[in-house]
Amino acid sequence: MATTTLVPNGDGTAFNIVQSAPYYAYVDEGTTTPNDSDILTFGGSGSIFLLLGDLPAECDTITGVSCKFRAQKAAKGNGSVGTLQVMQSNESTALTSSSVPTITTTMTTFTIALTITGATDKATWDGARLKIVNGSAGGLWDLSAVQLDITYTTSGGGGGVTTQTAFLVGF
């Protein structure tokens, strides 16, 4: 198994985001070196699709997906913070189930596993989008970094093991 990390590299459809576009620039540094003063804030019933990069060329089958993100819930908010889900590039076909993260009022890094529900091939996942939807009224939250950690099998069948057979012939 191999792994790769995808970070946002563009904006898809967005609604009710407090900041100005480009939105992905607020969260594209990943969670290893996040910038907590550079945040994306969801207002009311805000939502966004963040474009993700393509998978490595040797990717064959996606076997696991986790979303690592750095976020905080607004202190005044007491509703649901919303959902995270990976979608195909058309923004309507799901690749994973949606997940409702549980976050705190302190900026913290969280990791949630996303269940694959759609296709698992590289061609379908290239250009995928992370769909983030704000929850119920009062569930406002801030996002400072986000990434997808993807586990996959590599193409080439045999796992790179080569077997050689030698024959000794006596004269």
C-alpha positions as CSV (number, residue, x, y, z in Angstrom):
1,M,0.0,0.0,0.0
2,A,1.1,3.5,-0.8
3,T,-0.2,6.8,0.6
4,T,-0.4,10.4,-0.7
5,T,-1.7,13.7,0.7
6,L,-3.9,16.0,-1.3
7,V,-4.4,19.6,-0.4
8,P,-6.9,22.1,-1.9
9,N,-5.6,23.8,-5.1
10,G,-8.7,25.6,-6.4
11,D,-12.2,26.7,-5.7
12,G,-15.4,25.0,-6.8
13,T,-18.9,26.2,-6.1
14,A,-19.1,28.3,-2.9
15,F,-21.9,29.8,-1.0
16,N,-22.0,32.1,2.1
17,I,-18.2,32.2,2.8
18,V,-17.1,35.2,4.8
19,Q,-13.8,35.7,3.1
20,S,-13.1,36.7,-0.5
21,A,-12.1,34.3,-3.3
22,P,-9.8,32.5,-3.8
23,Y,-11.1,30.5,-0.9
24,Y,-8.7,27.5,-1.1
25,A,-5.7,29.8,-0.3
26,Y,-7.0,30.1,3.3
27,V,-6.6,26.3,3.9
28,D,-4.1,24.9,1.4
29,E,-1.0,24.6,3.6
30,G,-2.0,21.2,5.1
31,T,-2.0,20.4,8.8
32,T,1.7,19.9,9.3
33,T,2.4,23.7,9.2
34,P,-1.0,25.4,9.4
35,N,-1.5,29.1,9.6
36,D,-4.2,29.6,12.2
37,S,-4.5,33.4,11.5
38,D,-5.4,32.5,7.8
39,I,-8.8,30.9,8.1
40,L,-11.9,30.2,6.1
41,T,-15.1,31.1,7.9
42,F,-18.5,29.6,7.1
43,G,-21.5,31.9,7.5
44,G,-25.0,30.7,8.2
45,S,-25.6,27.8,5.8
46,G,-22.3,28.2,3.9
47,S,-20.8,25.5,1.8
48,I,-17.8,25.1,-0.5
49,F,-16.3,22.6,-2.9
50,L,-12.5,22.7,-2.7
51,L,-10.6,21.3,-5.7
52,L,-8.0,18.6,-5.0
53,G,-4.9,17.6,-7.0
54,D,-4.6,14.4,-9.0
55,L,-3.4,11.2,-7.6
56,P,0.1,9.8,-8.4
57,A,0.5,8.1,-11.7
58,E,1.2,4.7,-10.1
59,C,-2.2,4.8,-8.2
60,D,-4.4,1.8,-9.1
61,T,-7.1,1.4,-6.5
62,I,-8.0,3.8,-3.6
63,T,-8.4,1.7,-0.5
64,G,-8.7,4.3,2.3
65,V,-9.4,8.0,2.8
66,S,-9.0,10.2,5.9
67,C,-9.6,13.9,6.2
68,K,-7.2,15.7,8.5
69,F,-8.3,19.3,9.2
70,R,-7.5,22.1,11.7
71,A,-10.7,23.9,12.9
72,Q,-12.5,25.5,15.7
73,K,-16.2,25.9,16.4
74,A,-17.4,29.5,17.2
75,A,-17.9,29.9,20.9
76,K,-21.4,31.2,20.4
77,G,-22.3,28.3,18.2
78,N,-24.2,25.4,19.6
79,G,-25.6,23.7,16.5
80,S,-24.0,21.1,14.2
81,V,-20.8,22.1,12.5
82,G,-21.8,20.4,9.2
83,T,-20.3,17.7,7.1
84,L,-17.2,16.7,5.1
85,Q,-17.4,14.5,1.9
86,V,-15.4,13.8,-1.1
87,M,-17.2,14.2,-4.5
88,Q,-16.3,13.6,-8.1
89,S,-15.3,16.7,-10.2
90,N,-18.9,17.1,-11.2
91,E,-19.7,18.1,-7.6
92,S,-22.7,15.8,-7.5
93,T,-21.4,12.2,-7.5
94,A,-20.2,11.0,-4.1
95,L,-16.9,9.2,-3.7
96,T,-17.2,8.9,0.1
97,S,-20.0,9.1,2.7
98,S,-20.4,12.4,4.4
99,S,-19.1,12.7,8.0
100,V,-20.1,15.0,10.7
101,P,-16.9,16.1,12.5
102,T,-17.0,16.8,16.3
103,I,-14.8,19.9,16.9
104,T,-14.1,22.1,19.9
105,T,-14.0,25.9,20.5
106,T,-10.2,25.7,20.5
107,M,-8.2,25.5,17.2
108,T,-7.2,21.8,17.0
109,T,-6.2,19.3,14.4
110,F,-8.7,16.5,13.8
111,T,-8.7,13.4,11.7
112,I,-11.8,11.6,10.5
113,A,-12.0,8.4,8.4
114,L,-14.3,8.7,5.3
115,T,-16.0,5.6,4.0
116,I,-15.5,5.0,0.3
117,T,-19.0,4.6,-1.3
118,G,-18.2,5.3,-5.0
119,A,-15.6,4.4,-7.6
120,T,-12.0,3.6,-6.4
121,D,-10.0,4.1,-9.6
122,K,-7.5,6.9,-10.3
123,A,-9.3,8.3,-13.3
124,T,-12.5,8.9,-11.3
125,W,-10.6,10.4,-8.3
126,D,-8.4,12.8,-10.3
127,G,-10.0,16.2,-10.0
128,A,-12.1,15.2,-6.9
129,R,-13.5,17.9,-4.7
130,L,-13.8,18.1,-0.9
131,K,-17.4,19.2,-0.1
132,I,-17.7,21.1,3.2
133,V,-21.1,22.2,4.4
134,N,-21.8,24.3,7.5
135,G,-24.4,22.9,9.9
136,S,-27.4,24.3,11.5
137,A,-27.8,27.9,12.5
138,G,-25.5,28.6,15.4
139,G,-23.0,26.0,14.3
140,L,-20.5,28.4,12.8
141,W,-16.9,27.2,12.5
142,D,-13.5,28.3,11.2
143,L,-11.1,26.1,9.1
144,S,-7.4,26.9,9.0
145,A,-6.0,23.8,7.1
146,V,-7.3,20.7,5.4
147,Q,-5.9,17.7,3.6
148,L,-6.9,14.3,2.4
149,D,-4.7,11.3,3.2
150,I,-5.3,8.6,0.6
151,T,-4.1,5.0,0.8
152,Y,-4.0,3.1,-2.5
153,T,-2.6,0.1,-4.3
154,T,-0.1,0.6,-7.0
155,S,-0.4,-0.6,-10.6
156,G,1.9,-3.3,-11.9
157,G,0.4,-6.4,-10.3
158,G,3.1,-8.5,-8.5
159,G,4.1,-5.8,-6.0
160,G,7.5,-5.3,-7.7
161,V,8.8,-8.8,-6.9
162,T,10.8,-10.4,-9.6
163,T,11.6,-14.1,-9.5
164,Q,14.5,-15.5,-11.4
165,T,15.1,-19.2,-12.0
166,A,18.6,-20.5,-12.8
167,F,19.3,-23.9,-14.4
168,L,22.6,-25.6,-14.1
169,V,23.4,-27.9,-16.9
170,G,26.3,-30.4,-16.5
171,F,28.5,-31.3,-19.4
